[in-house]
């Protein structure tokens, strides 16, 4: 009888391990598919997938022409998702984003015409070019995956992922995102320029046609939803949770920082770390995951004091200092 129980245990373990390896292979396939279009942007692709698997959203900030829009399209095509694009302009209205109810004289009823927010993967292009009123129309949808029209709440459906872009150089005619809006983004990522060899490869691939046109889905939406559920099962030890809180509280006690991160940021860092652990083929979170992701999760949530900005200090420098001085729960992970 003991041997029978042991065999059942081994078979169960092998089956679970096999399922975990298959899911990791699916994640790697998504990233590799994106890399067919985005040359030399492995980290950006990984972080985008981290946000997607964690059920969060991404703010992609960089100068025009480095591939921000192409990144979103490649991600949407890789997972077979419905892609919608919202081009934010100063005259854009909230109804242009979430939709509007129109009276139908035939049925004598109002009918809801959904806006572009009702999709799976949404590109909010140049989000800082529209008014705060329209920007705020995204708040409910990003936080709760729903919209409210005429007092009725409608679910957007799953998966739902917003990747917003903004140009950090040109500020004329723009509206900086308020803190409440920034807090809805799980990660803030910068693309950066490619190096010389990568740029030559970009030219080679775009010589005759855009690679995005040849991209095909590598997983289905059902498989993506299953991956998102699996990420929630990644184990986070109490010592790692304490480490996350330690970093968050440290941002609230630095003289150069006017506003530190909120508890929502702590939750965001934990969820992002779970997704990153899954990408790294682990079923548990390490302190290294937290350290790596903290600047991407905390950076856009911190407001520096004017005197700190005048002295040329950046949130990146301050976060690096906070992380370097933090007490890492390392003993439990020394042999892993």
Buried (B, 14 or more C-beta within 10 A) or exposed (E): EEEEEEEEEEEEEEEEEEEBEEBBEBBBEBBEBBBBBBBBBEEBBBBBBBBBBBBBBBBBBBBEEBBBBBBBBBBBBBBBBEBBBBEBBEEBBBBBBBBBBEEEEEEEEEEBEBBBBBBBBBBBBBBBBBBEEBBEBBBBBBEEBBBEBEEEEBEBEEBBBBBBBBBEEEEEEBBEBEEEBBBBBBBBBBBEEBEEEBEEBBEEBEEEEEBBEEBEBBBEBEBBEBBBEBBEEBEBBEBBBEBBBBBBEBBEEBEBBBEBBBEEBBBBBBBBBBBBBBBBEBBBBBBBBBBBBBBBBBBBBBBBBEEBBEEEBBBEEBBEBBBEEBEBBEEEBEEE
